[in-house]
Amino acid sequence: MQGLMQDWPLRVTTIIDHAARFHGDREIVTRSIEGPITRTTYGQVHLRARKVAQALTRLGIKEGDIVATMAWNTARHLEAWYGIMGMGAVCHTLNPRLFAEQLIYIINHAEDKVIFLDLTFVPILEGIADKLPNVKNYVIMTDRAHMPETKLPNALCFEEIVEAEDGDFKWAEVDENAACGLCYTSGTTGNPKGVLYSHRSNVIHSMAANMGDALGMKCADAILPVVPMFHANAWGIAFAAPAVGAKIVMPGAQMDGQSIYELLDQEGVTVTAAVPTVWLMLLQHLEKTGAELPKLERVVIGGSAAPRSMIEVFEKNYDVKVFHAWGMTEMSPMGTLGALKAGMEDWPLEKQIDVKVKQGRAIYTVEMKITDDDGNELPSDGKAFGHLMVRGPAIAGAYLKGEGGNILDKDGWFDTGDVATIDPQGYMQITDRAKDVIKSGGEWISSIEIENLAVGHPKVAEAAVIGIAHPKWDERPLLIVVAKEGQEPTKDEILRYMEGKIAKWWMPDDVVFVDEIPHTATGKIQKLALREKFKDYTLPTANAAE
């Protein structure tokens, strides 16, 4: 017997429709690319998104076509997102931090027909436009007064094409399973692969993200999404915030500690989300100026593991609740969030932080397990660690154009490429990327755990750990350190600091100091580059073993 409920397609346009109707005067604040702080509302964004859809129709874009954006977090970018998706096209977010060769590959592979871009990125696209045969128009997201001289072919001014329309546009009535968003993985091995989101998957992800133990946003919240819209859907915030009518504060291109602090303070931000490197800059600014965070209630940290020391500073010094998060492009992206379970709020803070350093519990709509190399499920005892497997309605079932072949196992599980533990309470902790695990004497060593410990040293700004070949143990850990400005830590004092905090056989065999650690386009430590740099490095313990 079938149910007798209405068939109401889950399209992302229902989100912005809801925001405009019930929260039409709620503010969206932007630090604009041109400089000034600008203010608009959900009502205005809704109208201008329909104008974007009209303008794209006039440019010959049809349902199913792919339209790209290369832009910071701004209200204009939000208008472009909903306009593109609302007319039935697919919004392809381009990461400007990628190399030119990667961008050329991605744009041509996706067959982008129009690219919306911020002023910042005009030079990037000018440099590769002659290699992008499918792109018919470049829409520069500014007004006529700030429109640059450009070599881009068929360049248009965003404000001019938007204001030329009247907004009398009816959203395309596409199937809820129709594609609406496209984001490529960072491609650490081989070419980047396209993850194609549907209207349905994005709406389901937004509802899951807004649950109380996830982002838990409310209309009364003001959220600052520092995580960029060009990376993994801005963790879904561009959909989840309008769904509840929360105020959005867009940081534009300014990600430094002072700029982020100004927006947090002046706009009454209650919740914010970013990768650890952003919070490191903010905490350094706070330490330098003595400023505080009286309005900020919670910080979501993801992208890479948050060091315990960072969580402690937020919680102890600024009374801000930290929520560790984990996910990936293929998961829309949210997979886990580190909310405490019933009774844990009464625990001493140190015991709470023991839980918060883990990546958190699976949100509803995400199934999760760990397996051994043969695919056998391992116990959730907090000790066994294995391959992290996931499945759910907002998780990729294949890559665009079949790249990578079949990416699911026989039961529909997706291998995340992470190695993790899951404890009896359901908290998952990433111990490493499968390819970054250090295999020493037949046992696995977590590079992430050593890195997080090292960063807790007061003289260390950043740390990375890689495996170096060893004649007796196959691999042993090498700790690579960037010192804090003005500090000169020694190998011995860092190793003394670490002693007793990790297993003795996990201790690094050597420590080297560098000026900087390379990062991927999404801000993660580039272990591949480090392994290449140190491929001929000889550990001091290697000679003794021979």
C-alpha positions as CSV (number, residue, x, y, z in Angstrom):
1,M,0.0,0.0,0.0
2,Q,1.3,3.4,-1.0
3,G,1.0,6.5,1.2
4,L,-1.4,9.2,0.3
5,M,0.8,12.3,0.8
6,Q,1.4,15.1,-1.7
7,D,4.2,14.8,-4.2
8,W,6.3,17.9,-3.4
9,P,9.6,17.9,-5.4
10,L,12.6,18.6,-3.3
11,R,14.2,21.4,-5.4
12,V,16.7,23.9,-4.0
13,T,14.5,26.8,-5.3
14,T,12.0,25.8,-2.5
15,I,14.7,27.0,0.0
16,I,15.1,30.5,-1.4
17,D,11.3,30.7,-1.9
18,H,10.8,29.9,1.7
19,A,13.5,32.4,2.9
20,A,11.9,35.2,0.8
21,R,8.4,34.5,1.9
22,F,8.9,34.0,5.6
23,H,12.3,35.8,6.2
24,G,12.2,38.3,3.4
25,D,13.7,41.2,5.4
26,R,16.5,39.1,7.0
27,E,19.9,40.6,6.2
28,I,22.7,39.2,4.1
29,V,25.9,41.3,4.8
30,T,28.9,41.2,2.5
31,R,32.4,42.6,2.6
32,S,32.3,43.4,-1.1
33,I,35.2,42.7,-3.5
34,E,35.1,46.5,-4.3
35,G,35.7,47.3,-0.6
36,P,32.6,48.5,1.3
37,I,30.3,46.5,3.4
38,T,27.0,45.9,1.5
39,R,23.6,44.8,2.8
40,T,20.8,43.1,1.1
41,T,17.9,40.7,2.2
42,Y,16.6,37.3,1.3
43,G,13.7,39.1,-0.5
44,Q,16.2,41.0,-2.7
45,V,18.3,37.9,-3.4
46,H,15.2,36.0,-4.4
47,L,14.3,38.7,-6.9
48,R,17.8,39.1,-8.3
49,A,18.3,35.3,-8.6
50,R,15.2,35.2,-10.9
51,K,16.8,38.1,-12.9
52,V,20.0,36.0,-13.2
53,A,17.9,33.1,-14.5
54,Q,16.2,35.5,-17.1
55,A,19.6,36.8,-18.2
56,L,21.0,33.3,-18.6
57,T,18.0,32.3,-20.7
58,R,18.7,35.3,-22.9
59,L,22.3,34.1,-23.3
60,G,21.0,30.8,-24.7
61,I,21.5,28.7,-21.5
62,K,19.1,25.7,-21.3
63,E,18.1,23.2,-18.7
64,G,20.9,20.8,-18.0
65,D,23.6,23.2,-19.3
66,I,26.6,23.8,-17.0
67,V,27.3,27.3,-15.8
68,A,30.4,28.0,-13.7
69,T,31.2,30.5,-10.9
70,M,34.7,31.5,-9.7
71,A,33.8,33.8,-6.8
72,W,34.2,34.5,-3.1
73,N,31.4,34.3,-0.6
74,T,29.2,37.3,-1.5
75,A,25.5,38.1,-1.9
76,R,26.1,38.3,-5.7
77,H,27.5,34.8,-5.7
78,L,24.4,33.6,-3.8
79,E,22.2,35.3,-6.4
80,A,24.1,33.5,-9.2
81,W,23.8,30.1,-7.4
82,Y,20.1,30.2,-7.1
83,G,19.6,31.8,-10.5
84,I,21.6,29.1,-12.3
85,M,20.0,26.2,-10.4
86,G,16.5,27.8,-10.5
87,M,16.5,27.9,-14.3
88,G,17.4,24.2,-14.4
89,A,21.1,24.6,-15.2
90,V,23.9,23.1,-13.2
91,C,26.1,25.5,-11.0
92,H,29.7,24.4,-11.3
93,T,31.9,26.1,-8.6
94,L,35.5,26.6,-9.7
95,N,38.3,26.7,-7.1
96,P,40.6,29.6,-8.0
97,R,43.4,28.1,-6.0
98,L,43.8,25.2,-8.5
99,F,46.7,25.3,-11.0
100,A,45.9,26.6,-14.5
101,E,46.2,23.2,-16.0
102,Q,43.7,21.8,-13.5
103,L,41.2,24.6,-14.2
104,I,41.5,24.1,-17.9
105,Y,40.9,20.4,-17.5
106,I,37.9,20.9,-15.2
107,I,36.2,23.6,-17.3
108,N,36.6,21.7,-20.5
109,H,35.6,18.3,-18.9
110,A,32.4,19.9,-17.5
111,E,31.7,21.8,-20.8
112,D,31.0,25.0,-18.9
113,K,29.1,27.5,-21.2
114,V,29.2,30.6,-19.1
115,I,31.5,31.6,-16.2
116,F,30.5,34.1,-13.5
117,L,33.7,35.6,-11.9
118,D,34.8,38.1,-9.3
119,L,37.1,40.9,-10.1
120,T,39.9,39.1,-8.3
121,F,39.9,36.3,-10.8
122,V,39.9,38.2,-14.1
123,P,43.7,37.7,-14.6
124,I,43.4,33.9,-13.9
125,L,40.7,33.4,-16.6
126,E,42.4,35.8,-19.0
127,G,45.4,33.6,-18.9
128,I,43.5,30.5,-19.9
129,A,40.5,31.7,-21.9
130,D,42.1,30.7,-25.3
131,K,42.1,27.1,-24.1
132,L,38.3,27.1,-23.1
133,P,36.5,26.6,-26.4
134,N,33.1,25.9,-24.8
135,V,32.8,29.1,-22.8
136,K,30.7,31.6,-24.6
137,N,30.4,34.4,-22.0
138,Y,32.3,35.7,-19.0
139,V,30.1,37.6,-16.5
140,I,32.2,39.8,-14.2
141,M,30.4,40.2,-10.9
142,T,30.6,43.9,-10.4
143,D,28.9,47.2,-11.5
144,R,29.8,49.4,-14.5
145,A,31.9,51.8,-12.4
146,H,34.3,49.0,-11.4
147,M,34.2,47.0,-14.7
148,P,37.8,46.4,-15.7
149,E,39.5,46.6,-19.1
150,T,39.7,42.9,-20.0
151,K,40.9,40.6,-22.7
152,L,38.2,38.1,-21.9
153,P,36.0,37.4,-24.9
154,N,32.3,38.4,-24.7
155,A,32.7,39.8,-21.2
156,L,29.5,41.1,-19.5
157,C,28.9,43.2,-16.5
158,F,26.8,41.4,-13.8
159,E,24.9,44.4,-12.6
160,E,24.0,45.4,-16.1
161,I,22.6,42.0,-17.2
162,V,20.7,41.7,-13.9
163,E,19.1,45.1,-13.9
164,A,18.1,44.7,-17.5
165,E,15.6,42.0,-16.4
166,D,12.3,42.4,-14.5
167,G,12.4,39.2,-12.4
168,D,9.2,37.8,-13.8
169,F,10.5,34.3,-14.0
170,K,9.0,31.0,-13.0
171,W,11.5,28.5,-11.7
172,A,12.1,25.5,-13.9
173,E,10.0,22.5,-12.8
174,V,12.8,19.9,-13.1
175,D,12.7,16.5,-11.5
176,E,14.1,16.6,-8.0
177,N,16.8,14.1,-9.1
178,A,18.0,16.5,-11.8
179,A,21.5,17.7,-11.4
180,C,21.9,21.2,-9.9
181,G,25.5,21.5,-8.6
182,L,28.9,20.3,-9.6
183,C,32.1,20.4,-7.6
184,Y,35.4,18.6,-8.6
185,T,37.5,16.8,-6.1
186,S,41.0,18.2,-5.5
187,G,42.6,15.4,-7.5
188,T,45.5,14.5,-5.3
189,T,45.9,11.4,-7.5
190,G,45.1,11.7,-11.2
191,N,42.7,14.3,-12.7
192,P,40.1,15.9,-10.5
193,K,36.7,14.1,-10.7
194,G,33.3,15.8,-10.9
195,V,30.7,15.2,-8.1
196,L,27.3,16.0,-9.4
197,Y,24.7,17.0,-6.8
198,S,21.0,16.8,-7.4
199,H,18.2,19.1,-6.1
200,R,17.0,16.3,-3.9
201,S,20.5,15.5,-2.4
202,N,21.1,19.2,-1.6
203,V,17.7,19.7,0.1
204,I,18.1,16.5,2.1
205,H,21.6,17.5,3.1
206,S,20.4,21.0,4.2
207,M,17.7,19.5,6.4
208,A,20.2,17.1,8.0
209,A,22.7,19.9,8.5
210,N,20.2,22.0,10.4
211,M,19.4,19.3,13.0
212,G,20.2,20.2,16.6
213,D,23.2,18.0,16.8
214,A,24.6,19.2,13.5
215,L,24.9,22.9,12.6
216,G,21.6,23.5,14.5
217,M,21.0,26.9,13.0
218,K,17.9,29.0,13.9
219,C,16.4,32.1,12.4
220,A,17.9,34.1,15.3
221,D,21.4,33.0,14.4
222,A,23.9,35.1,12.4
223,I,26.3,32.8,10.5
224,L,29.7,33.7,9.0
225,P,30.6,31.0,6.5
226,V,34.4,31.5,6.1
227,V,34.5,28.2,4.2
228,P,34.3,29.2,0.6
229,M,31.3,28.6,-1.6
230,F,33.7,27.3,-4.2
231,H,34.7,24.4,-1.9
232,A,32.2,21.6,-1.2
233,N,29.1,23.7,-1.2
234,A,30.4,26.0,1.6
235,W,29.6,22.9,3.8
236,G,26.0,23.3,2.7
237,I,25.6,26.6,4.5
238,A,24.4,28.5,1.4
239,F,21.3,26.2,1.5
240,A,21.0,25.5,5.2
241,A,21.0,29.2,6.3
242,P,18.2,30.4,4.0
243,A,16.2,27.3,5.0
244,V,15.9,28.7,8.5
245,G,16.1,32.4,7.7
246,A,19.5,32.9,9.5
247,K,21.4,36.1,8.9
248,I,24.4,35.4,6.6
249,V,27.6,37.4,6.9
250,M,29.8,36.9,3.8
251,P,33.5,37.6,4.3
252,G,34.3,38.2,0.6
253,A,38.0,37.9,-0.2
254,Q,39.4,39.0,3.3
255,M,40.2,35.9,5.4
256,D,42.9,37.4,7.7
257,G,42.3,37.4,11.5
258,Q,41.5,41.1,11.8
259,S,39.0,41.1,9.0
260,I,37.2,38.0,10.3
261,Y,37.2,39.4,13.8
262,E,35.6,42.7,12.6
263,L,32.7,40.8,11.0
264,L,32.3,38.5,14.0
265,D,32.1,41.5,16.3
266,Q,30.3,44.1,14.3
267,E,27.6,41.8,12.9
268,G,26.8,39.9,16.0
269,V,27.8,36.5,14.5
270,T,26.7,33.6,16.7
271,V,28.0,30.7,14.6
272,T,30.8,30.4,12.1
273,A,32.6,27.7,10.2
274,A,36.1,27.3,8.6
275,V,39.3,25.2,8.4
276,P,41.8,25.3,11.2
277,T,44.3,27.7,9.4
278,V,41.6,30.4,9.5
279,W,41.0,30.0,13.2
280,L,44.8,30.0,13.8
281,M,44.9,33.5,12.2
282,L,41.9,34.7,14.3
283,L,43.4,33.4,17.6
284,Q,46.7,35.0,16.8
285,H,44.9,38.3,16.2
286,L,42.9,38.0,19.5
287,E,46.1,37.2,21.4
288,K,47.9,40.2,19.9
289,T,45.1,42.7,20.5
290,G,43.4,41.3,23.7
291,A,40.1,41.3,21.9
292,E,37.3,39.0,23.0
293,L,34.3,37.1,21.4
294,P,31.3,37.9,23.6
295,K,28.7,37.2,20.9
296,L,30.1,34.2,19.3
297,E,28.5,31.0,20.6
298,R,29.9,28.1,18.5
299,V,32.6,27.4,16.0
300,V,32.5,24.6,13.5
301,I,36.0,23.4,12.5
302,G,36.6,21.0,9.6
303,G,38.6,20.4,6.5
304,S,41.5,19.0,8.5
305,A,41.7,17.9,12.2
306,A,41.5,20.7,14.8
307,P,44.4,20.5,17.3
308,R,43.4,19.9,20.9
309,S,45.2,23.2,21.8
310,M,43.0,25.2,19.4
311,I,39.8,23.6,20.9
312,E,41.0,24.4,24.4
313,V,41.8,28.0,23.6
314,F,38.3,28.6,22.2
315,E,36.5,26.8,25.1
316,K,38.6,28.0,28.0
317,N,39.7,31.5,27.0
318,Y,36.7,32.7,25.0
319,D,33.8,30.5,26.2
320,V,33.0,29.5,22.6
321,K,31.7,25.9,22.0
322,V,33.8,24.0,19.4
323,F,32.2,21.5,17.1
324,H,34.5,19.3,15.1
325,A,33.2,18.3,11.7
326,W,34.2,15.9,9.0
327,G,33.0,15.4,5.4
328,M,34.1,15.4,1.8
329,T,33.1,16.8,-1.6
330,E,31.5,13.4,-2.3
331,M,29.3,13.7,0.7
332,S,27.8,17.2,0.0
333,P,29.9,17.5,2.2
334,M,28.9,16.9,5.8
335,G,29.4,13.4,7.4
336,T,29.9,13.8,11.1
337,L,29.6,16.6,13.7
338,G,31.0,16.5,17.2
339,A,28.0,17.4,19.4
340,L,28.1,16.0,22.9
341,K,25.7,13.3,23.9
342,A,23.2,13.4,26.8
343,G,25.1,13.6,30.1
344,M,28.4,14.7,28.6
345,E,27.6,18.4,29.3
346,D,28.1,17.6,33.0
347,W,31.6,16.2,32.5
348,P,34.7,18.2,33.4
349,L,35.9,20.3,30.4
350,E,39.0,18.2,29.9
351,K,36.9,15.0,29.5
352,Q,34.6,16.8,27.1
353,I,37.5,17.9,25.0
354,D,38.6,14.2,24.9
355,V,35.4,13.7,22.9
356,K,35.6,17.0,20.9
357,V,39.0,16.2,19.4
358,K,37.3,13.4,17.5
359,Q,35.5,14.1,14.2
360,G,32.1,13.5,15.7
361,R,29.0,11.3,15.2
362,A,27.4,10.6,11.9
363,I,24.5,12.9,11.1
364,Y,21.2,11.4,10.2
365,T,21.2,10.3,6.5
366,V,24.8,9.1,6.8
367,E,25.5,5.4,7.4
368,M,29.1,4.7,8.5
369,K,31.3,1.8,9.3
370,I,35.0,0.7,9.3
371,T,36.3,-2.3,7.5
372,D,39.6,-4.3,7.2
373,D,41.5,-4.7,3.9
374,D,39.2,-7.6,3.0
375,G,36.0,-5.6,3.5
376,N,35.0,-7.2,6.8
377,E,33.3,-4.8,9.3
378,L,35.4,-4.0,12.3
379,P,34.1,-3.4,15.8
380,S,33.2,0.2,17.1
381,D,35.4,-0.1,20.1
382,G,37.5,3.0,19.7
383,K,40.6,0.8,19.2
384,A,40.2,-1.0,15.9
385,F,40.9,1.2,12.9
386,G,40.2,0.5,9.3
387,H,38.8,1.9,6.0
388,L,36.0,4.4,6.6
389,M,33.0,3.5,4.5
390,V,29.8,5.6,4.0
391,R,26.5,5.6,2.2
392,G,23.4,7.8,2.1
393,P,21.1,10.0,-0.1
394,A,23.6,12.9,-0.3
395,I,26.7,10.8,-1.1
396,A,28.1,10.3,-4.6
397,G,27.1,7.1,-6.4
398,A,29.4,7.9,-9.4
399,Y,31.6,10.6,-10.8
400,L,30.7,12.8,-13.8
401,K,31.0,11.0,-17.1
402,G,31.9,7.8,-15.3
403,E,35.4,8.9,-14.4
404,G,37.0,6.4,-11.9
405,G,34.6,3.6,-12.9
406,N,32.5,2.0,-10.3
407,I,33.2,3.7,-7.0
408,L,30.8,1.7,-4.7
409,D,31.2,-1.8,-3.4
410,K,28.6,-4.5,-4.0
411,D,26.4,-3.2,-1.1
412,G,26.5,0.4,-2.2
413,W,29.2,1.7,0.3
414,F,31.7,4.4,-0.7
415,D,35.3,4.1,0.4
416,T,36.2,7.6,1.7
417,G,40.0,6.9,1.5
418,D,40.3,7.7,5.2
419,V,41.4,5.4,8.0
420,A,39.4,5.8,11.2
421,T,38.2,4.4,14.5
422,I,34.6,4.5,15.8
423,D,34.1,4.3,19.6
424,P,31.2,2.7,21.4
425,Q,29.3,6.0,21.6
426,G,29.5,6.4,17.8
427,Y,32.3,9.1,17.7
428,M,34.5,8.7,14.7
429,Q,38.1,9.7,14.6
430,I,40.2,10.0,11.5
431,T,43.6,8.5,12.1
432,D,44.9,9.2,8.6
433,R,44.3,9.2,4.9
434,A,44.8,5.6,3.7
435,K,47.7,6.7,1.6
436,D,49.3,8.7,4.5
437,V,49.3,6.0,7.1
438,I,52.9,5.2,8.3
439,K,53.4,1.5,8.3
440,S,56.1,0.7,10.7
441,G,57.1,-2.9,11.6
442,G,53.7,-4.2,10.4
443,E,51.8,-1.7,12.6
444,W,50.0,1.5,11.6
445,I,51.0,4.9,13.0
446,S,48.7,7.9,12.7
447,S,50.4,10.9,11.2
448,I,47.5,13.2,12.2
449,E,47.7,12.3,15.9
450,I,51.4,13.2,16.0
451,E,50.8,16.4,14.0
452,N,48.0,17.5,16.4
453,L,50.3,16.8,19.4
454,A,53.2,18.8,17.9
455,V,51.0,21.8,17.2
456,G,50.2,22.0,20.9
457,H,53.8,23.1,21.6
458,P,53.8,26.8,22.3
459,K,56.6,27.5,19.8
460,V,55.0,25.5,16.9
461,A,52.8,27.2,14.3
462,E,52.2,24.2,12.0
463,A,53.4,20.6,11.8
464,A,53.3,17.7,9.3
465,V,54.4,14.1,9.6
466,I,55.4,11.7,6.8
467,G,56.8,8.2,6.6
468,I,60.5,7.9,5.7
469,A,62.0,4.6,4.5
470,H,63.8,2.7,7.2
471,P,65.9,-0.5,6.7
472,K,64.5,-2.3,9.8
473,W,61.0,-0.9,10.3
474,D,60.0,-0.2,6.6
475,E,58.9,3.3,7.6
476,R,59.4,5.7,10.5
477,P,57.8,9.1,11.2
478,L,59.6,12.3,10.3
479,L,58.1,15.5,12.0
480,I,58.3,18.6,9.8
481,V,57.8,21.9,11.8
482,V,57.1,25.5,11.0
483,A,58.0,27.6,14.1
484,K,55.9,30.5,15.3
485,E,57.1,33.9,14.4
486,G,60.0,35.0,16.6
487,Q,60.4,31.5,18.1
488,E,63.3,29.0,17.6
489,P,62.3,25.6,19.1
490,T,64.8,22.8,19.1
491,K,64.4,19.2,18.2
492,D,65.0,18.1,21.7
493,E,62.5,20.4,23.4
494,I,59.7,19.3,20.9
495,L,60.4,15.6,21.5
496,R,60.5,16.2,25.3
497,Y,57.1,17.9,25.0
498,M,55.7,14.9,23.1
499,E,57.1,12.1,25.4
500,G,54.5,10.2,27.3
501,K,51.6,11.7,25.3
502,I,51.8,9.1,22.5
503,A,53.0,5.5,22.4
504,K,56.8,5.4,22.5
505,W,57.1,3.6,19.1
506,W,55.0,6.4,17.6
507,M,57.6,9.1,18.5
508,P,59.2,10.7,15.5
509,D,62.7,9.5,14.6
510,D,63.7,13.0,13.6
511,V,62.4,16.7,13.5
512,V,63.2,19.1,10.7
513,F,62.3,22.8,10.6
514,V,61.0,24.5,7.4
515,D,59.8,28.0,6.6
516,E,56.5,26.8,5.2
517,I,54.5,23.6,4.6
518,P,52.8,23.2,1.2
519,H,49.0,23.0,1.0
520,T,46.5,21.8,-1.5
521,A,44.1,24.2,-3.2
522,T,41.6,23.4,-0.4
523,G,44.0,24.2,2.4
524,K,45.1,20.7,3.4
525,I,48.7,19.7,3.9
526,Q,50.2,18.4,0.7
527,K,51.8,15.2,1.9
528,L,52.7,14.2,-1.7
529,A,54.9,17.3,-2.1
530,L,56.5,16.7,1.3
531,R,57.2,13.0,0.4
532,E,58.9,14.1,-2.8
533,K,60.9,16.8,-1.1
534,F,62.2,14.4,1.6
535,K,62.4,11.2,-0.6
536,D,66.2,11.0,-0.2
537,Y,66.2,12.0,3.5
538,T,68.1,9.6,5.8
539,L,66.8,9.2,9.3
540,P,69.5,9.2,12.1
541,T,68.1,5.9,13.3
542,A,68.5,4.3,9.8
543,N,72.3,4.2,10.1
544,A,72.1,2.6,13.5
545,A,69.8,-0.1,12.2
546,E,72.1,-1.1,9.3
